[in-house]
Amino acid sequence: MKKNICRILLGWVLVLCFVGQAHALLLLRLNLEQLTAMSDRIFSGECISIRSGEDVNGLHVRYVTFRVTETLKGPEDTQITFKQISAPEGGVKMSGIAGQSAFAEMPRYQVGQSAVVFLSGESEIGLTSPVGLHQGLFSVTESGGQSVVVNGFGNKGLMLGMKKSPKVKALSLVTSETKLLESSGQPLAYTPFISLVKKLVEVKN
């Protein structure tokens, strides 16, 4: 009994550390180069399953499964399931965030949603989420007869400082990719976005 209680308490300590780090990244605006570098996996796909419940640590989580269309970074799998923390009934409060749930800013998903996901590495207890939370989750929609991507921040700041980056300057970009660097807070064409991310993944440190 005591072991179970200690395990659950330790799990929640790790959760609060994980959520705190995630919130810190939410406050820090990340551009596309930074999102790419900080991601453990990047993939394009369709959400096919969302299951809520408790994991082996007694934590309230969501298991989110994507059917992978294309792998941009990390292992190539046809399907990816990751575990993201979710709020228990009634929520959990963090000191310093008055009146707000510690989990209010965690990304949400819908079955059938097409997205490009910049996924963080897993924590000690297997938790993960998109890098920068909503910054690293790009919904794929149709606009003007073409597929476009937009994150939870409306792509604001996504290309900030990219044109001056030595790594970006070293890339051989086509016209459509160069145009993305000029954009500010607007949906981006899917095809050049994907090709630009691939090039950022491949660039040497």
Buried (B, 14 or more C-beta within 10 A) or exposed (E): EEEEEEEBEEBBEBBBEBBEEBBEBBEEBBBBBBBBBBBBBBBBBBBBEBEEEEBEBBBBBBBBBBBBBEBBBBEEBEEBEBBBBBBEEEEBEBEEBEEEBBBEBBBEBEEEBBBBBBBBEBBEBEBBBBBBBBBBBBBBBEEEEEBBBBBBBEBBBBBBEBEEBEBBEEBEBEEEBBEBBEBEEEBBBBBBBBBBBBBBBEBEE
